[in-house]
């Protein structure tokens, strides 16, 4: 289903992101995060965007560093988050009217940024 979504929106999603990644190669992390969130599929995101990164000439170590950006699959509330809200007796875990703003948004963004940044720093040290 995610592949169908990507195929149907090739001109809207892949081509604009490919152009940005070609100019700013580290934007691939943002593209991985957003497309993973839209498709809720890490495999469809990989099949769609990794060839763009390869064409941009990114090193394999950079792909490894950017891989945690796939955590974007949790951007929109999947069933695990809805279940967490349902079983929370304290009422502190919530979903909001805005689909991407929920109790998991800030930890999601902080962890994605931290891990990708750490991975990129490690590629500088190791390379």
Order of alpha helices (4+ residues) and beta strands (2+ residues): alpha-alpha-alpha-alpha-alpha-alpha-alpha
